[in-house]
Amino acid sequence: MQRLQRLVFRLEINEMKNSQRSILFIAALLLLVFGAYFFWGGTLSQNNKAMPAIKIGDGTSGPKGMAWIPAGEFLMGSDHKKAQSNEKPTHKVSLAGFWMDTTHVTNDQFAQFVKETNYKTTAEQVPDWETIRVQLPLGTPKPQASVFVPGAMVFVGTKAKVNLNDYSQWWAYVPGANWRHPSGPKSDIDGKGNHPVVQVSYEDALAYAKWAGKRLPTEAEWEFAARGGLNQATYVWGDQLEQEGKLPANIWDVRKQAFPVISPKAGGALGTSAVGTFPQNGYGLFDMTGNAWQWVADWYRADYFAMQSKEFGNNAIDNPLGPINSYDPDDYGVPLNAPKRVIRGGSFLCNEDYCQSYRPSARRGADPYSPMSHLGFRLVKD
């Protein structure tokens, strides 16, 4: 009898233990599920918080070929370790909604503009001394008239590795270079109608915008759109440069060839790629970084973000239009207040060793009258 009682008691104890184990297992499982939910939900909400469904205009419900960028607030600039001083500090900006071209303006689109207007680009005209003089040290004498020939700046590369402190080693003014002949008279855009138009000045971009009934984006609009809803991500596609071992943008691959070396065996991109070659961002925009730099509306000041942060503190800045003048202490040999407009997005020449401007916060200033073989634009519409 006692032996039977002990057996029953032991069975009851084991049943209780099994029941407790089941309860503990279920509790642990619930904690794991809820923990994962809150962890991943929190992480995704930080990065994808502002990401709406992509909306592309079809000519009826919105302008054809343009993506809707919804109104919103974001942190502009970057405090990341890769950020340059002109990208700092981050500051809050609030923007109204607008439409933006899903791609750069292409060669075919620009050709249509020229056909209808007989427009002559900056590179196709004799350079004007007064617009050149302001970019040169004070007192620079005017060159002889024979020097003033139509042309533009072209990436020519080098035959071997060089010190990267002097970009004049891989850039040259090439007579006859223009949007139809991006690298000089012997080059052309045959078969490249869907590539970004390059060798266009800021003034050329404004002329096209007027014809198209659009405008250049402000610097704030450009960065907000480029981020595609991702909050302070390092790149427009996330925080890792490579995606499955590949570069998700048209930039120079230094793993294959050192920049700026050009040779028969050279790897890396040496020119533009067709728009839409790489994946779109969260708003449906292609090539917001890489491929070709993009003109934006603002004057360029290297210290503008610091000025904004000092003036507004933690308050959001409403639809900023940029500074009223230029200031660039980093361009050696050029007057500090020489006129410059902001360019964004980097190009096919940017790389890990020299120019990491394929980050959405990266910014530079450029002479508004100086076309280049890696510089184009896209437009917005209210």
C-alpha positions in Angstrom: 0.0 0.0 0.0 2.8 2.4 0.9 4.7 1.4 -2.2 1.5 2.2 -4.3 1.1 5.6 -2.6 4.7 6.5 -3.3 4.3 5.5 -7.0 1.1 7.6 -7.3 2.9 10.6 -5.6 5.9 10.2 -7.9 3.6 10.2 -10.9 1.9 13.3 -9.7 5.2 15.1 -9.2 6.4 14.1 -12.7 3.1 15.3 -14.2 3.5 18.7 -12.3 7.1 19.0 -13.6 6.1 18.2 -17.1 3.3 20.7 -16.9 5.7 23.3 -15.5 8.1 22.6 -18.3 5.4 23.0 -20.9 4.4 26.4 -19.3 8.0 27.5 -19.2 8.5 26.4 -22.8 5.4 28.3 -24.0 6.4 31.4 -22.0 9.9 31.3 -23.5 8.5 30.9 -27.0 6.2 33.8 -26.5 9.0 36.0 -25.2 11.1 35.0 -28.2 8.3 35.8 -30.6 7.5 39.2 -29.0 11.1 40.0 -28.6 11.8 39.4 -32.2 8.7 41.4 -33.2 9.7 44.4 -31.2 13.4 44.2 -32.2 12.8 43.8 -35.9 9.8 46.0 -35.8 11.7 48.7 -34.1 14.7 48.4 -36.5 12.5 48.5 -39.6 10.4 51.3 -38.3 13.5 53.4 -37.9 14.6 52.8 -41.5 11.3 52.4 -43.3 9.1 54.6 -41.2 8.5 57.2 -43.9 8.3 54.7 -46.9 5.0 54.9 -48.7 3.8 52.9 -51.7 5.7 54.0 -54.8 3.5 56.3 -57.0 4.6 57.1 -60.5 2.7 59.6 -62.7 1.3 58.3 -66.0 0.3 61.6 -67.5 -3.2 61.5 -66.1 -2.7 60.9 -62.3 0.5 62.8 -62.0 3.2 64.0 -64.5 4.4 61.2 -66.7 7.8 59.7 -65.7 7.8 61.4 -62.3 7.6 59.9 -58.8 5.6 61.4 -56.0 7.7 62.4 -53.0 5.3 62.9 -50.1 5.6 65.7 -47.6 7.6 64.9 -44.5 10.3 65.7 -42.0 13.8 64.2 -42.0 17.3 64.6 -40.7 19.4 66.3 -43.4 23.2 65.8 -43.5 25.2 63.2 -41.7 27.3 62.7 -38.6 28.6 59.4 -39.9 32.3 58.6 -39.8 32.4 58.9 -43.6 30.8 62.3 -43.6 32.8 65.4 -44.6 32.7 68.6 -42.6 30.3 70.2 -45.2 27.7 67.5 -44.4 27.6 68.2 -40.7 25.8 68.5 -38.4 22.5 66.7 -39.0 19.5 69.0 -38.7 15.7 68.7 -39.0 14.1 69.7 -42.3 10.4 69.7 -43.1 9.2 69.6 -46.8 6.0 69.9 -48.8 5.3 67.1 -51.3 6.5 67.3 -54.9 7.1 65.3 -58.0 10.6 64.2 -59.2 11.9 62.7 -62.4 12.4 59.0 -61.9 15.7 59.3 -63.8 18.3 61.8 -65.0 17.2 63.8 -68.0 18.5 61.6 -70.9 20.2 62.4 -74.2 17.0 61.7 -76.1 15.0 64.1 -73.9 17.6 66.8 -74.2 17.8 66.3 -78.0 14.1 66.9 -78.2 14.5 70.1 -76.3 17.3 71.3 -78.6 15.3 70.3 -81.7 12.3 72.4 -80.6 14.2 75.4 -79.4 17.5 75.5 -81.3 19.2 75.9 -78.0 23.0 76.2 -77.9 24.6 74.9 -74.7 27.4 76.6 -72.8 30.0 74.1 -74.1 29.0 74.9 -77.7 29.6 78.7 -77.2 32.8 80.7 -77.0 33.7 81.0 -73.3 33.0 84.3 -71.7 35.9 85.9 -69.9 33.8 87.5 -67.2 32.3 84.2 -66.1 35.7 82.6 -66.1 37.5 85.4 -64.3 35.5 85.1 -61.1 36.7 81.5 -60.7 40.4 82.6 -60.9 42.8 84.2 -58.4 42.4 88.0 -58.3 44.6 89.7 -60.9 44.8 86.8 -63.3 45.5 88.3 -66.7 43.1 87.7 -69.6 44.5 85.0 -72.0 44.8 85.6 -75.7 41.7 85.3 -77.8 42.9 82.0 -79.4 42.5 80.3 -76.0 38.7 81.0 -76.0 37.3 78.0 -78.0 34.1 76.1 -77.3 34.6 72.9 -75.2 34.3 71.4 -71.8 36.0 69.5 -69.0 36.6 65.8 -69.7 37.9 63.0 -67.6 41.0 61.8 -69.3 42.4 59.5 -66.7 46.1 58.5 -66.2 48.3 55.7 -67.4 49.6 54.8 -64.0 48.9 55.4 -60.3 49.3 59.0 -59.2 49.0 61.1 -56.1 45.3 61.8 -55.7 45.8 65.3 -54.3 45.8 67.0 -57.8 42.7 66.3 -59.9 44.2 68.3 -62.8 46.1 65.1 -63.6 43.0 63.3 -64.8 40.8 66.2 -66.0 41.4 68.4 -69.1 39.6 71.1 -71.0 38.9 69.5 -74.4 37.9 71.7 -77.3 34.8 70.4 -79.1 33.5 68.5 -76.1 29.8 69.0 -75.5 26.6 67.1 -74.8 26.7 65.4 -78.2 30.4 64.6 -77.9 30.9 64.1 -74.1 34.6 63.2 -74.3 35.6 65.3 -77.3 35.0 65.6 -81.1 35.8 61.9 -81.7 33.2 60.7 -79.2 29.4 60.6 -79.7 26.2 59.4 -78.0 25.1 57.0 -80.7 23.1 54.2 -79.0 23.1 56.1 -75.8 19.8 57.9 -76.0 18.7 56.5 -72.6 21.9 57.6 -70.9 22.0 60.7 -68.7 22.8 63.8 -70.7 26.1 65.3 -69.5 28.3 68.3 -70.4 25.4 70.6 -69.5 26.0 73.6 -67.3 23.7 74.9 -64.6 22.4 77.5 -67.0 21.6 74.7 -69.6 19.7 72.8 -66.9 17.6 76.0 -66.1 16.8 76.5 -69.8 15.7 72.9 -70.2 13.6 73.2 -67.0 11.8 76.2 -68.3 11.0 74.4 -71.6 9.7 71.4 -69.7 7.6 73.3 -67.2 9.6 72.0 -64.3 12.4 73.2 -62.0 15.6 72.1 -60.4 15.1 70.6 -56.9 16.4 72.4 -53.9 19.2 70.7 -52.1 16.9 69.6 -49.3 14.3 68.2 -51.7 17.1 66.3 -53.5 18.4 64.7 -50.3 15.0 63.8 -48.9 14.1 62.1 -52.2 17.4 60.3 -52.5 17.0 58.8 -49.1 13.8 57.1 -50.3 12.3 56.9 -46.8 15.4 55.4 -45.1 16.4 57.3 -42.0 20.1 58.3 -42.0 21.2 55.2 -44.0 24.7 55.5 -45.2 23.7 54.8 -48.8 20.4 55.2 -50.7 20.0 51.4 -50.5 21.0 50.8 -46.9 24.1 50.7 -44.7 26.3 48.2 -46.6 28.1 49.4 -49.8 27.9 46.0 -51.5 24.7 44.0 -52.1 25.4 40.3 -52.6 29.0 41.1 -53.5 28.0 43.7 -56.1 28.1 47.5 -56.2 24.4 48.6 -56.6 25.3 51.8 -58.5 27.4 52.9 -61.4 30.6 53.8 -59.5 34.3 53.1 -60.0 35.2 49.6 -58.7 38.7 50.0 -57.2 38.8 46.2 -56.6 39.3 45.8 -60.4 41.3 48.9 -61.3 43.0 51.7 -59.3 41.5 55.2 -59.8 42.1 57.1 -62.1 44.1 54.7 -64.3 42.9 54.1 -67.8 44.3 51.2 -69.8 43.2 48.5 -72.1 42.8 46.2 -69.1 41.1 48.8 -66.9 38.2 47.7 -64.9 35.7 50.1 -63.3 33.2 52.3 -65.1 34.5 54.8 -67.5 31.3 56.4 -68.5 27.5 56.6 -67.9 25.2 53.6 -67.9 21.6 53.6 -69.2 19.2 55.0 -66.7 17.3 52.4 -64.8 20.1 49.9 -64.9 20.3 49.7 -61.1 17.4 49.2 -58.6 15.1 52.1 -57.7 15.0 53.5 -54.2 12.0 53.6 -51.8 10.3 56.4 -53.8 10.8 54.8 -57.2 13.8 56.9 -58.2 16.8 55.5 -60.2 20.4 56.5 -60.0 20.1 59.0 -57.2 23.7 58.3 -56.5 26.3 57.2 -59.0 26.2 57.4 -62.8 26.3 61.2 -63.1 26.3 64.1 -60.6 23.2 66.2 -60.6 22.7 70.0 -60.5 20.4 71.3 -57.8 19.1 74.8 -57.3 21.0 76.1 -54.2 24.1 78.2 -54.0 26.9 76.2 -52.4 28.3 77.1 -49.0 30.6 74.6 -47.2 29.4 75.9 -43.8 25.6 76.0 -44.7 24.6 73.1 -42.6 26.4 74.4 -39.6 24.7 77.8 -40.1 21.3 76.1 -40.3 21.9 74.1 -37.1 23.1 77.2 -35.2 20.1 79.3 -36.3 17.3 76.7 -35.8 18.7 74.3 -33.2 16.3 71.3 -32.8 13.5 73.0 -34.7 12.6 71.7 -38.1 13.5 74.1 -41.0 10.6 74.6 -43.3 11.3 74.1 -47.1 14.8 75.7 -47.0 15.9 77.4 -50.3 19.7 77.5 -49.5 22.0 80.3 -48.8 22.1 83.7 -50.6 25.8 83.4 -51.7 28.7 80.9 -52.2 31.5 80.0 -49.9 34.1 77.3 -50.5 37.4 77.3 -48.6 38.3 73.8 -49.8 38.8 74.5 -53.5 42.5 75.5 -53.8 43.3 78.4 -56.0 39.7 79.5 -56.4 38.4 82.6 -54.6 36.4 81.7 -51.4 33.2 83.4 -52.7 33.4 82.3 -56.3 29.9 81.5 -57.6 29.1 77.9 -57.1 25.9 75.8 -57.2 25.4 72.6 -55.3 25.8 69.2 -57.1 24.7 66.0 -55.6 24.9 62.2 -56.0 28.4 61.5 -57.2 29.2 59.8 -60.6 30.7 56.9 -62.3 34.1 58.2 -61.2 33.4 58.1 -57.4 35.1 55.3 -55.5 36.2 54.2 -52.1 39.8 55.5 -52.5 39.0 59.1 -53.6 35.4 60.2 -53.8 32.7 58.6 -51.7 30.0 60.9 -52.9 27.5 58.1 -53.7 26.2 58.8 -50.2 22.9 60.8 -50.0 24.4 63.4 -47.7 27.5 64.1 -49.8 27.6 67.5 -51.4 29.9 69.7 -53.5 29.9 73.0 -55.2 30.6 73.6 -59.0 31.0 76.5 -61.3 27.5 77.0 -62.8 29.1 77.8 -66.2 31.4 74.7 -66.3 30.0 71.6 -68.0 31.7 68.3 -67.2 31.6 64.8 -68.6 30.1 63.3 -65.4 27.5 66.0 -64.6 23.9 66.0 -65.5 20.5 66.8 -63.8 16.9 65.8 -63.1 13.9 68.0 -62.4 11.0 68.3 -60.0 7.5 69.7 -60.3 5.2 71.2 -57.6 
